[in-house]
Amino acid sequence: MVLLFSNNLLFSQTLVRGTLYGNHDEEVNLRATVIVHAKSKTGEIVGYGFSNSSGHFELNAKCECDSLVLVVKSLSIEETTHTIANTPQSLKIPVKYAQHSIDEVIVKAPSIISRNDTTTYIVSSFMQQKDFSVGDVIARMPGFDVDTEGKISYQGQPIQKYYIEGLDLLEQRYAIANSNIPHSSVASVEVLHNHQPVRLLEGVTETNQTSVNIKLKRNTSLTGRLEVGAGGYPAIWEANATPMVFNRNMQAIGSWQSNNSGSDLLPQHQSLSISGGSISGATLLKQNYLGVPGLASPNISKNKYLKNQANLLTFNFLTKGYGDTEIKLNGSYYNDWVDMHSSITSSYFMPDTTIVLVENQSNSYKYNSFTLEATITQNVSKRYLVNKVSYGGFWDSERALINSHSNQTVRSIIPHQTISNNFELVKPINSRLFFVESVVDYNHSPQALRFSPNTLILTDVNGSEIEQEITNTNFATHNKLKYSYPIKRFLASSTLEVNYHHEDHRTSINTFTNNETADSLRNSLSWYKLETQFTEDLEYKNNDVVINIAAPLRFAKYDVNDKMHNASQAPSYLAFIPRASVRYKPIPNLSARLSVSYSQSISSPNSLAQGNIIVSHRLIKRDLSAISERNAIRYNASLTYRAPTLGLFSSVHYSGSYSQSNMLVNKTVLTNGMFLYQSINKDNTSVVNNLSSEIKWYISSIKTTVGLNADFGDMTMQHLVSSRFADFNQQVVTFKPSLLLNYSKFWSADYSIELKHITSESEFSKTTVRYNSQKINFFMYPKPQHILGFETELYSSKREGQDKHDAVFANLLYSFKPKGKRISFRMQCRNLFNTSKYVNHYEDDFSIITTQYDIRPREFIFSVLMSFGRNR
């Protein structure tokens, strides 16, 4: 049998030898590839070999067939085909000289790479010559949005974390890095979908949060921004020194910035958002109980109207020690003096008339604040441990000069001190997970608001001044213990929370000419809340579906003592506040999410203050001795599509709520244009619906991004005006297409238009406001070292029944960067057409405020800009 098998094997292999030869008068390179196909199975290769420089070749063909097809291929000879018998043989094959050309092949790395739950954007594919920071480039990447405060959103949702090489140095204060890391130091931007920041919980609990990771170029350790600028209108300065060091186990960012050119430094000082809505993210936020009459921010960038003198000094340091323990220190000092000037026309819609007030107002804000955080973190596969100590000090003051029928000065002093400690621990024990969280927070706010002269009618004494004082001191601790255990595809959890809050809230009105002791002018509330909540939740997960159901049961007990009015209350309530969510991923690129929740809450006992409180020169507030209760059901739905290889990103988000409350604010007019807001017992409802959509398509072959955003909002509620109960409805429709072109190396351009239509209607009034804004930017790069740019913004607003208001803003820029250098020189002309006014409208259920803002005049500024580190 062995002999028979050997004979069959030898029979199935055919040895073919041969020699290639050409004409005698041609010099032919006889190196070629010789391929043998089965004639009966075209396309099936059964043997191959190579000829040497003399044209000799030898190969074995393995095929159970009668005939073979032999093909000779080479770049220097014509392709030759012969049909031969499937028998051992020697051949002589003539060939002819031929020259084959190869089309040019350009291999390009993809601009966007997708792998599992990570989408990677290659920075060099999206940058333009005019860009400096990585934030400039991120704002142009499809799927991203960066607002005027520097807050980053991805497919309509704020990002959860901003990592630099996988480390969370800045937490939510990432604006300082996003604005100052040169894009030349960054290789790529990674988007981490469904990101779980706690390593121990990866693959255990689901999340729909998105985070960003900045991947630096290899061997990048020192980088940052250095800029100095000066100019005139009459005198402008800009200075920015932000060095950064990034090593494997250490990161540091220090910054000193100063300007009076309208650049707002506050987003680089304070958190841009509260993570998850938890108190741990809110401890450094300041509570303002009083303040001068504010000016609503217009829908234009702040550097057009902000007249400031800002200074920022910040230091951020992170080091990794033994056992992957991270020690982090974040400190920041912010100082600013801001002036704003405007003319305000306020229309208040009463049941029988419309009150119109015209004022000229100049506000000055002086900000001084210091924050310091020290954090120790251990985020490893066996343990998650965080302890953060935070301090915040605020020493702010404000002043408003108001000119109407008479002149009035309003001053506020609004200091605030806060200190807190936040502890978190996640530890696995015998295949179970234990969570411990504890937050301790102390706040003290002695604030005052002074009016000169006294035009209020609260006292019999008409002194030269009147002052409202509010002193609030509170202490809170929030504690949570959670136990989770897996059951096949399920994760079951039990959570116990115990929270305690104590607060002293004192208010008084002083005239400085008489010792005012009337109870109507003072409040002194002391109260505490003890709250316990027990939650059972269950999470089901498979490859495509994640379902989460939670059933919290909350009990809260209050003890409220009104010392000034000799009243006390001890309310309590038991609330069942369930929630549920479903996430479904039918295909890799498409994700759908649906959630619904029910809530029951009561207002802060501070609303029990029965004495008058002066809120502004036109508003006095008085509450009943009753706590407001609110029940609400909220529902959210989203559909997200992401196809990175096609450059296509789209999302649709819907949110809605239906709420009921037992209290309503009655808005009545007093005299001299003053209003009284007083809470009364009145059942009321509100319904809110919002639908937003976004689509962006990046066409990599021409480096062009086409975008479209559309939003619709509808709100219906009840309100009370002069004791008249009525419905109020407001609808907002926004439509925003955009186009970004970056195809040519000699120029780039982008264009966007935003159309907004706002309709507000009640029994007493109906108003319609239309906004139209267009942005056109065009930059030319005649040579690699030169940049010439023109930026234009056109704004139009029209309130029904009134004149249309237009504003045009334009900037002219020239930049020169010597070849091979990190330094560049920039000349700018801002507000080229010297536009001096901008009009904005603000609508609510009771009024419409039309504000005309003073704009910074035409400015010229020359600046020198460079990056730290090596040339790249």
C-alpha positions in Angstrom: 0.0 0.0 0.0 2.9 2.3 0.7 4.3 1.6 -2.7 0.9 2.3 -4.3 0.5 5.6 -2.4 4.0 6.6 -3.5 3.2 5.8 -7.1 -0.1 7.9 -7.0 1.8 10.8 -5.4 4.4 10.8 -8.1 1.8 10.6 -10.8 -0.1 13.6 -9.5 2.9 15.9 -9.7 4.1 16.9 -13.2 7.7 18.2 -13.6 7.9 21.0 -16.2 11.3 22.4 -17.2 11.9 25.1 -19.8 14.0 27.9 -21.2 12.9 31.4 -22.2 14.6 33.0 -25.2 14.2 36.2 -27.2 15.2 37.5 -30.7 18.9 37.8 -31.4 18.6 41.6 -32.1 16.8 42.4 -28.8 18.3 42.5 -25.4 15.7 40.9 -23.1 15.8 40.5 -19.4 14.7 36.8 -19.1 13.9 36.9 -15.3 10.1 36.2 -15.2 7.4 34.6 -13.2 6.0 31.3 -14.7 2.5 30.3 -13.5 0.6 27.1 -14.4 -3.2 26.9 -14.3 -5.5 23.9 -14.7 -7.2 24.3 -18.1 -10.4 22.8 -16.9 -10.5 25.1 -13.8 -9.5 28.5 -15.0 -8.1 30.7 -12.3 -6.9 27.8 -10.1 -3.1 28.0 -9.8 -1.6 24.5 -9.6 2.1 25.5 -9.8 4.5 28.4 -10.2 8.2 29.1 -10.5 10.8 31.8 -11.5 13.2 31.9 -14.4 16.8 33.0 -13.9 18.9 35.5 -15.9 19.5 32.8 -18.5 15.8 32.1 -18.9 15.9 28.6 -17.3 13.0 27.6 -15.0 11.7 24.5 -13.3 8.4 23.8 -11.5 6.0 21.1 -10.3 2.4 21.2 -11.3 -0.1 19.3 -9.1 -3.3 18.6 -11.0 -5.5 15.6 -11.9 -6.3 17.0 -15.4 -5.3 16.4 -19.0 -4.0 19.9 -20.0 -2.3 22.8 -18.4 -2.1 26.5 -19.2 1.4 28.0 -18.7 1.7 31.8 -18.4 4.9 33.8 -18.4 4.8 37.3 -16.9 7.4 40.1 -16.4 7.7 43.9 -16.5 10.2 43.6 -19.4 8.5 41.1 -21.7 5.0 40.6 -23.2 2.8 38.2 -21.3 3.0 34.8 -23.0 0.5 31.9 -22.7 0.8 28.3 -23.9 -1.4 25.2 -23.5 0.6 22.1 -22.7 -0.1 18.5 -21.9 -0.1 17.5 -18.2 3.1 15.3 -18.7 6.7 15.8 -17.6 8.5 17.8 -20.4 11.1 20.4 -21.4 10.0 23.5 -23.3 11.6 26.3 -25.2 9.4 29.4 -25.1 10.0 32.5 -27.2 9.3 35.8 -25.6 9.2 39.4 -26.9 10.5 42.6 -25.2 7.9 45.0 -23.8 8.0 47.8 -21.3 5.1 48.0 -18.9 4.4 51.3 -17.1 3.0 51.3 -13.5 0.5 54.0 -12.6 1.5 56.2 -9.7 0.2 54.9 -6.4 -0.2 57.2 -3.5 -0.7 55.6 -0.2 -2.6 57.8 2.3 -3.2 57.1 5.9 -6.9 57.3 6.8 -8.0 60.5 8.5 -10.3 58.6 10.9 -9.7 55.1 12.3 -12.2 53.0 14.1 -11.4 50.0 16.3 -13.9 48.5 18.8 -15.1 51.4 21.0 -12.3 53.8 20.0 -12.4 56.3 17.1 -9.0 57.9 16.3 -8.7 61.2 14.5 -5.4 61.9 12.9 -4.6 65.6 13.7 -2.6 66.3 10.6 -5.6 65.5 8.4 -7.7 68.2 10.0 -5.3 71.0 10.8 -5.0 74.2 8.9 -2.0 76.5 8.7 -3.7 79.1 10.8 -4.3 76.7 13.7 -2.1 76.7 16.8 -3.8 74.7 19.5 -5.2 71.2 19.5 -8.5 72.8 20.4 -8.5 74.7 17.1 -8.3 71.3 15.3 -10.8 69.5 17.4 -13.4 72.1 16.7 -13.1 71.1 13.0 -13.3 67.3 13.5 -16.6 65.8 12.4 -18.7 64.7 15.4 -17.2 67.4 17.7 -18.6 70.7 18.9 -16.7 73.2 21.0 -18.8 76.1 22.4 -17.6 79.6 23.2 -16.7 78.6 26.8 -14.4 75.8 25.5 -16.8 73.0 26.5 -16.4 69.9 24.2 -19.4 67.8 23.1 -19.3 64.7 20.9 -22.4 63.8 18.9 -24.5 66.1 21.0 -23.3 65.0 24.4 -20.7 66.6 26.7 -17.5 64.6 27.1 -16.9 62.8 30.5 -13.1 62.9 30.6 -10.3 64.8 28.9 -7.2 62.6 29.2 -3.7 63.5 28.1 -1.8 60.3 27.4 -4.3 58.4 29.5 -4.0 60.6 32.6 -6.7 62.9 34.0 -4.6 65.8 35.0 -7.2 68.6 34.7 -10.6 66.9 35.1 -13.3 69.3 33.9 -10.9 72.2 33.7 -9.5 70.9 30.4 -9.9 74.2 28.6 -6.4 75.3 29.7 -4.9 72.3 27.9 -7.3 72.4 24.9 -6.4 76.0 24.3 -2.6 75.8 24.8 -1.3 72.4 23.7 0.2 73.1 20.2 -1.3 70.8 17.6 2.2 70.2 16.3 2.8 68.2 19.5 -0.3 66.0 19.0 -0.4 62.9 16.9 -4.1 62.0 17.3 -7.2 62.5 19.3 -8.9 59.4 20.5 -12.6 59.2 21.2 -13.4 56.6 23.8 -17.0 55.5 23.4 -19.0 53.9 26.3 -16.0 54.7 28.4 -15.8 53.4 32.0 -13.1 55.5 33.8 -12.9 53.0 36.7 -10.8 50.1 35.5 -12.2 47.7 38.0 -15.7 48.2 36.5 -14.7 47.7 32.9 -16.9 45.1 31.3 -18.9 45.0 34.6 -21.2 48.0 34.4 -22.3 49.7 31.3 -21.9 53.4 30.5 -22.9 55.6 27.6 -20.4 58.3 28.3 -17.8 59.5 25.9 -14.2 60.6 26.8 -11.3 62.1 24.8 -7.6 61.1 25.0 -4.9 63.3 23.6 -2.1 61.2 22.1 1.1 63.2 21.9 3.8 62.6 19.3 6.6 60.3 20.2 9.4 61.9 22.3 7.2 64.8 23.2 8.0 65.9 26.8 8.2 69.7 26.8 5.5 71.7 24.9 3.1 74.6 25.5 2.4 78.2 24.4 4.3 81.4 24.8 2.6 84.6 23.4 3.1 88.3 23.9 0.9 90.9 22.1 0.3 94.7 22.2 -1.8 97.1 20.3 -4.1 100.1 20.5 -7.6 101.3 21.1 -5.8 103.1 22.9 -3.8 100.4 24.7 -4.2 96.6 24.5 -2.0 93.8 25.9 -2.0 90.0 25.7 0.4 87.7 27.5 0.3 83.9 27.8 3.1 81.7 29.2 1.9 78.1 29.5 4.7 75.5 29.7 3.8 71.9 29.9 5.8 68.8 30.7 4.5 65.3 29.9 6.5 62.2 30.9 5.4 58.6 31.4 4.9 59.0 35.2 4.6 62.8 35.5 2.6 65.6 34.0 2.6 69.3 34.8 0.9 72.4 33.3 1.7 75.9 34.6 0.2 79.0 33.2 0.3 82.8 33.6 -2.1 84.7 31.4 -3.1 88.3 31.3 -5.1 90.5 28.8 -7.4 93.4 28.4 -8.4 92.4 24.8 -11.7 90.7 25.7 -10.4 87.1 26.0 -12.3 85.4 28.8 -10.0 83.4 31.1 -12.7 82.1 33.4 -13.3 78.8 31.6 -9.6 77.9 32.2 -10.1 78.6 36.0 -13.4 76.8 36.9 -15.0 73.5 35.9 -16.9 73.5 32.7 -19.6 71.1 33.9 -20.5 69.0 36.9 -19.6 65.3 36.4 -22.8 63.2 36.5 -24.6 66.0 38.3 -23.2 64.8 41.7 -22.3 67.1 44.6 -18.6 66.0 44.3 -18.5 68.0 41.1 -20.3 71.0 42.6 -18.3 71.7 45.7 -16.2 74.5 44.2 -19.1 76.3 42.5 -20.1 79.5 44.1 -23.7 80.3 45.2 -24.7 83.9 44.6 -27.6 84.9 46.8 -27.4 88.5 45.8 -26.0 90.5 42.8 -26.5 93.7 40.8 -29.0 93.6 38.0 -27.4 91.4 35.4 -27.0 91.9 31.7 -28.0 88.8 29.7 -25.1 87.5 27.6 -25.6 88.1 23.9 -25.2 85.3 21.4 -21.9 86.5 20.1 -18.4 85.7 21.3 -17.3 87.6 24.4 -14.2 89.2 22.9 -16.5 91.4 20.9 -18.1 93.2 23.9 -16.1 92.2 27.0 -14.0 95.1 28.4 -11.8 93.3 30.9 -8.5 93.3 32.7 -8.0 89.6 33.3 -5.2 87.7 35.1 -4.9 83.9 35.6 -2.2 82.0 37.5 -2.6 78.2 37.6 -0.5 75.2 38.4 -1.5 71.5 37.8 0.8 68.6 38.7 0.3 64.8 38.6 2.8 62.1 39.5 2.5 58.3 39.5 4.1 56.5 42.4 4.2 53.0 43.8 1.4 50.7 42.8 0.1 53.1 40.1 -0.9 55.5 42.8 -1.5 59.0 41.4 -1.0 62.2 43.4 -2.4 65.3 41.9 -2.4 69.0 42.8 -4.5 71.6 41.1 -4.3 75.3 42.1 -5.7 78.4 40.3 -6.0 82.1 41.0 -8.2 84.3 38.9 -8.6 88.1 38.9 -10.6 90.1 36.5 -12.2 93.5 36.2 -15.0 93.6 33.7 -17.0 96.6 32.4 -20.2 96.3 30.3 -22.4 99.1 29.0 -25.9 98.7 27.5 -29.2 100.3 26.8 -32.2 98.2 28.0 -35.8 98.3 26.9 -38.0 96.1 29.2 -41.6 95.2 28.3 -43.6 93.6 31.1 -46.9 92.1 29.9 -49.6 92.6 32.5 -53.3 91.4 32.1 -54.6 94.9 31.3 -51.5 96.8 30.1 -47.9 96.6 29.0 -45.3 98.4 31.1 -42.3 99.6 29.1 -39.1 100.7 31.0 -36.1 102.2 29.3 -32.7 102.3 31.1 -29.1 102.9 30.5 -26.9 100.6 32.6 -23.2 100.3 33.2 -22.0 97.3 35.1 -18.6 96.7 36.6 -17.6 93.3 38.0 -14.5 92.6 40.1 -13.6 88.9 40.4 -11.1 87.5 42.8 -11.0 83.7 43.5 -8.6 81.0 44.5 -9.2 77.3 44.3 -6.9 74.4 45.4 -7.5 70.7 45.1 -5.3 67.8 46.3 -6.2 64.3 45.1 -4.8 60.9 45.6 -6.0 58.1 43.2 -5.4 54.4 42.8 -7.2 53.2 39.7 -6.1 49.6 39.2 -7.8 46.3 38.4 -8.1 45.3 42.0 -9.0 48.6 43.6 -10.4 52.0 42.9 -9.6 54.6 45.6 -10.0 58.4 45.4 -9.7 61.1 48.1 -9.9 64.7 47.2 -9.6 67.8 49.5 -10.9 71.0 47.9 -10.9 74.7 49.0 -12.4 77.6 47.2 -12.3 81.3 48.2 -14.2 84.0 46.3 -13.9 87.7 47.0 -16.2 89.2 44.3 -17.9 92.6 44.2 -20.1 94.3 41.6 -21.4 97.7 40.8 -24.2 98.9 38.5 -25.0 102.5 37.5 -28.6 102.7 36.3 -30.0 105.8 34.5 -33.8 105.9 34.0 -36.0 108.7 35.4 -33.3 109.1 38.0 -29.8 107.8 38.6 -29.2 104.9 41.0 -26.1 103.1 42.1 -26.3 99.4 43.1 -23.3 97.7 44.8 -22.9 94.1 45.9 -20.2 92.4 48.0 -20.5 88.6 47.4 -17.8 86.6 49.1 -17.9 82.9 49.5 -15.8 80.3 51.2 -16.0 76.5 50.7 -14.0 73.5 51.9 -14.8 69.9 51.1 -13.5 66.3 51.2 -14.6 63.6 48.7 -13.8 59.9 49.3 -14.6 57.0 47.0 -13.7 53.3 47.2 -14.5 50.3 45.0 -13.3 47.0 46.2 -14.0 43.4 45.0 -14.5 40.8 47.7 -15.2 37.2 46.7 -16.6 38.1 43.3 -18.7 40.8 44.8 -18.2 44.6 44.4 -18.4 47.0 47.4 -18.7 50.8 46.8 -18.2 53.4 49.5 -18.7 57.1 48.9 -18.5 60.0 51.3 -18.6 63.8 50.7 -18.3 66.4 53.4 -18.9 70.0 52.4 -18.9 73.3 54.3 -19.9 76.7 52.9 -20.1 80.3 54.2 -21.5 83.2 52.3 -21.9 86.7 53.9 -23.3 88.8 51.0 -24.7 92.3 50.8 -26.5 94.4 48.1 -26.7 98.2 48.6 -28.9 100.7 46.7 -28.2 104.4 46.6 -30.4 106.5 46.8 -33.1 104.5 48.5 -36.1 104.5 46.2 -37.8 101.5 47.6 -41.1 101.6 49.6 -40.4 99.0 52.2 -39.8 101.5 55.1 -41.1 104.8 56.3 -37.6 106.2 56.3 -36.3 107.5 53.0 -32.6 107.4 53.7 -29.8 107.9 51.3 -29.1 104.2 51.1 -30.7 100.9 51.7 -29.0 97.5 52.0 -30.1 93.9 51.7 -27.9 91.5 53.6 -27.9 87.7 53.4 -25.7 85.4 55.4 -25.8 81.7 54.6 -23.8 79.0 56.3 -24.3 75.3 55.5 -22.8 72.0 56.2 -23.6 68.8 54.3 -22.5 65.2 54.2 -23.5 62.6 51.7 -22.7 59.0 52.3 -23.3 55.9 50.2 -22.7 52.2 50.6 -23.3 49.9 47.6 -23.1 46.2 47.1 -23.1 44.6 43.6 -23.0 40.9 42.6 -23.2 39.3 39.1 -25.8 36.6 38.2 -24.9 35.3 34.8 -25.9 38.1 32.4 -27.3 40.2 35.3 -25.7 42.6 37.7 -27.8 43.2 40.8 -27.0 46.0 43.2 -28.2 47.3 46.6 -27.5 50.8 47.7 -28.0 52.6 51.0 -27.5 56.4 51.2 -27.6 58.5 54.3 -27.4 62.3 53.8 -27.4 65.2 56.3 -27.7 68.9 55.6 -27.7 71.8 58.1 -28.2 75.4 57.1 -28.5 78.8 58.7 -30.1 81.5 56.5 -30.4 85.0 57.7 -31.5 88.1 55.9 -32.0 91.8 56.9 -32.8 95.1 55.3 -31.0 98.2 56.7 -31.5 101.9 56.0 -28.5 103.2 58.0 -30.7 106.0 59.4 -32.8 103.9 61.7 -32.5 100.5 63.3 -35.0 98.5 61.4 -36.5 95.7 63.4 -39.8 95.0 61.6 -40.3 91.3 61.0 -41.2 92.1 57.4 -37.6 93.2 56.8 -35.8 90.2 58.3 -35.6 86.5 58.2 -33.7 84.0 60.4 -34.1 80.4 59.4 -32.2 77.4 60.9 -33.0 74.0 59.5 -31.6 70.5 58.9 -32.6 67.6 56.7 -31.9 64.0 57.3 -32.4 61.8 54.2 -32.2 58.1 53.8 -32.5 56.3 50.4 -32.5 52.6 49.6 -32.1 51.5 46.0 -32.4 48.1 44.3 -31.3 48.1 40.7 -30.8 45.3 38.1 -28.7 45.5 34.9 -29.0 43.0 32.1 -26.4 42.9 29.4 -25.7 40.9 26.2 -23.9 41.7 23.0 -26.6 44.1 21.6 -28.8 45.1 24.5 -28.3 46.6 27.9 -31.3 47.1 30.2 -31.2 48.9 33.6 -34.0 49.1 36.1 -33.7 50.9 39.5 -36.2 51.3 42.3 -35.1 53.9 44.8 -37.1 54.6 47.9 -36.3 57.9 49.7 -37.4 59.1 53.1 -36.5 62.7 54.1 -37.2 64.5 57.4 -36.9 68.2 58.0 -36.8 70.4 61.1 -37.2 74.1 60.3 -37.1 76.8 62.9 -38.1 80.4 61.8 -36.7 82.4 64.7 -37.8 85.8 63.4 -41.4 84.9 63.0 -41.7 82.3 65.8 -42.7 79.5 63.5 -41.4 76.0 63.1 -42.1 73.0 60.9 -41.1 69.4 60.8 -42.2 68.2 57.3 -41.3 64.7 56.0 -41.9 62.8 52.9 -41.6 59.3 51.5 -40.9 59.1 47.7 -40.6 56.3 45.3 -38.5 57.5 42.3 -38.0 54.6 39.8 -36.0 54.9 36.6 -35.3 52.6 33.7 -33.1 52.7 30.6 -32.6 50.5 27.5 -29.7 50.6 25.1 -29.8 48.7 21.8 -27.1 48.3 19.2 -28.6 46.4 16.2 -25.5 47.0 14.1 -22.0 48.1 15.0 -22.5 51.7 13.7 -25.9 52.3 15.1 -26.9 52.8 18.8 -30.3 53.6 20.3 -31.1 54.5 23.9 -34.3 55.1 25.8 -34.7 56.2 29.4 -37.5 57.2 31.7 -37.5 58.4 35.3 -39.9 59.7 37.9 -39.0 62.1 40.6 -40.5 63.7 43.7 -38.8 66.6 45.5 -39.5 69.6 47.7 -37.9 73.0 47.6 -35.3 74.3 49.9 -36.6 75.4 53.3 -35.0 78.8 52.6 -38.2 79.4 50.6 -40.1 79.6 53.9 -38.7 83.1 54.4 -41.7 85.3 55.1 -39.8 88.6 55.3 -39.2 90.7 52.2 -35.9 90.2 50.3 -34.7 92.8 47.8 -33.5 91.0 44.8 -32.8 94.0 42.5 -33.8 97.7 42.1 -37.0 96.5 40.5 -37.8 93.3 42.3 -38.8 92.3 45.8 -39.4 88.7 46.8 -41.6 87.3 49.5 -42.5 83.7 50.3 -45.2 81.9 52.1 -44.6 79.7 55.1 -45.0 76.6 52.9 -42.7 74.3 51.1 -43.1 73.7 47.3 -43.6 70.1 46.2 -42.8 69.0 42.7 -43.4 65.7 40.9 -42.0 65.1 37.5 -41.6 62.4 34.9 -38.7 62.7 32.4 -38.0 60.7 29.3 -35.1 60.7 26.9 -34.4 59.0 23.6 -31.4 59.1 21.3 -30.3 57.5 18.1 -26.6 57.7 17.2 -25.0 56.6 13.9 -21.2 56.6 13.5 -19.3 55.4 10.4 -15.8 56.7 10.8 -14.4 55.0 7.6 -17.0 57.0 5.6 -16.5 60.1 7.7 -20.3 60.1 8.5 -21.6 61.0 12.0 -25.2 61.7 12.9 -27.4 61.8 16.0 -30.9 62.5 17.1 -31.8 63.4 20.7 -35.2 63.8 22.3 -35.9 64.9 25.8 -39.3 65.6 27.5 -40.7 66.2 30.9 -44.1 66.6 32.6 -44.1 68.1 36.1 -46.6 69.2 38.7 -46.1 71.6 41.5 -48.3 73.0 44.3 -46.7 76.5 44.5 -46.6 79.3 41.9 -45.0 82.7 41.9 -47.5 85.6 41.7 -45.9 88.6 39.8 -47.5 91.9 40.6 -46.5 95.5 40.0 -46.0 98.0 42.8 -45.0 101.6 42.1 -42.2 103.3 40.3 -41.7 100.2 38.1 -41.1 97.9 41.0 -42.4 94.3 41.1 -43.2 91.9 43.9 -42.7 88.2 43.4 -44.7 86.2 46.0 -45.1 82.4 46.3 -48.7 81.2 46.8 -50.4 77.9 47.0 -51.6 77.1 43.4 -51.4 73.8 41.6 -49.7 74.1 38.2 -48.1 72.0 35.5 -45.4 72.3 32.9 -44.6 70.3 29.8 -41.2 70.6 28.0 -40.2 68.9 24.8 -36.9 69.2 22.9 -35.7 67.5 19.7 -32.2 68.0 18.3 -30.4 66.5 15.4 -27.0 66.7 13.9 -25.2 65.2 10.9 -21.7 65.8 9.7 -20.0 64.2 6.7 -16.3 64.4 6.2 -15.3 63.8 2.6 -11.6 62.8 3.0 -10.8 62.9 -0.7 -11.4 66.7 -0.8 -10.9 67.4 3.0 -14.4 68.9 3.2 -16.9 68.7 6.0 -20.6 69.2 5.4 -22.8 69.7 8.5 -26.4 70.3 9.5 -27.9 71.0 12.9 -31.6 71.4 13.6 -33.3 71.9 17.0 -36.9 72.3 18.1 -38.0 73.2 21.6 -41.5 73.5 23.0 -42.5 74.6 26.5 -46.0 75.0 28.0 -46.5 76.1 31.6 -48.9 78.0 33.8 -48.0 81.4 35.3 -49.6 83.9 37.6 -49.5 87.6 36.7 -51.4 90.1 39.0 -53.3 87.1 40.4 -54.5 86.1 36.9 -53.8 82.4 36.1 -53.0 81.7 32.5 -51.1 79.4 30.1 -47.8 80.3 28.6 -46.2 78.6 25.6 -42.8 79.2 23.9 -41.4 77.5 20.8 -37.8 77.7 19.5 -36.8 76.5 16.1 -33.1 76.5 15.1 -31.6 75.5 11.7 -27.8 75.6 11.1 -26.1 74.2 8.0 -22.3 74.5 7.7 -19.5 73.9 5.1 -15.8 73.6 5.8 -13.2 73.4 2.9 -9.6 72.4 3.5 -8.8 70.8 0.1 -6.1 73.2 -1.2 -2.8 73.9 0.3 -3.1 77.5 -0.8 -6.4 78.4 0.9 -9.1 77.2 3.3 -12.6 78.4 4.0 -15.7 77.7 6.2 -19.2 79.0 6.1 -22.2 78.6 8.4 -25.6 80.1 8.8 -27.9 79.9 11.8 -31.6 80.7 11.6 -33.6 80.9 14.8 -37.3 81.6 15.3 -38.8 82.2 18.8 -42.5 82.5 19.5 -43.8 83.3 23.0 -47.5 83.4 23.7 -49.8 83.8 26.7 -53.2 85.2 27.4 -51.6 88.7 27.8 -49.2 88.8 24.9 -47.6 87.3 21.8 -44.1 88.0 20.7 -42.0 86.7 17.8 -38.3 87.2 17.4 -36.2 86.0 14.4 -32.4 85.7 14.4 -30.1 85.3 11.4 -26.4 84.9 11.8 -23.8 84.0 9.2 -20.0 83.3 9.5 -17.6 83.4 6.6 -13.9 82.7 7.1 -11.4 82.7 4.3 -7.6 82.1 4.7 -5.0 82.2 2.0 -1.5 80.6 2.2 0.4 82.0 -0.8 3.7 80.6 0.7 4.2 78.1 3.5 5.5 80.9 5.8 2.6 83.4 5.1 -1.0 83.4 6.2 -3.6 86.0 5.2 -7.1 85.7 6.7 -10.4 87.4 6.6 -13.1 86.6 9.2 -16.7 87.9 8.8 -19.8 87.6 11.0 -23.2 89.0 10.0 -26.0 89.2 12.6 -29.6 90.2 12.2 -32.5 90.2 14.7 -36.1 91.2 14.2 -38.8 91.5 16.8 -42.3 91.6 15.4 -43.6 95.1 15.2 -40.1 96.7 15.7 -37.2 97.7 13.5 -34.7 95.2 12.3 -31.2 95.3 13.8 -28.1 94.4 11.9 -24.4 94.1 12.9 -21.3 93.2 10.9 -18.1 92.1 12.4 -14.9 91.5 10.5 -11.3 90.7 11.4 -8.2 90.9 9.2 -5.1 88.8 10.0 -1.6 88.4 8.7 0.9 85.9 10.1 4.5 85.1 9.2 6.4 82.0 10.4 10.1 81.7 9.5 10.9 78.4 7.9 12.0 75.7 10.4 11.2 78.0 13.4 8.7 77.6 16.3 8.1 81.3 16.4 5.5 83.2 14.4 4.6 86.9 14.1 0.9 88.0 13.8 -0.8 91.2 13.0 -4.5 91.6 13.5 -7.2 94.2 12.9 -10.3 93.4 14.9 -13.7 94.8 14.3 -12.5 96.2 10.9 -15.7 98.1 10.2 -15.8 99.6 13.7 -19.3 98.3 14.6 -20.4 99.9 17.8 -23.7 98.4 18.8 -25.3 94.9 19.0 -29.0 94.2 19.9 -30.2 91.0 21.6 -33.6 89.9 22.9 -34.4 87.8 25.9 -37.9 86.4 26.4 -39.6 84.7 29.3 -43.2 84.2 30.4 -43.6 87.7 31.8 -41.4 90.0 29.7 -39.2 90.6 26.8 -35.9 92.4 27.4 -34.2 94.1 24.4 -30.6 95.0 25.2 -28.3 97.1 23.0 -24.7 96.3 23.9 -21.7 98.5 23.5 -19.1 96.8 21.3 -15.3 97.1 21.6 -14.1 99.5 18.9 -11.7 98.8 16.1 -8.4 97.4 17.4 -4.9 96.7 16.0 -2.7 94.2 17.8 0.7 92.8 17.0 1.7 89.5 18.7 4.6 87.1 18.8 3.6 83.4 19.3 5.7 80.4 19.8 5.5 76.9 21.2 7.8 75.3 23.8 9.8 72.3 22.9 11.6 71.1 19.8 10.9 72.1 16.2 8.5 69.7 14.5 
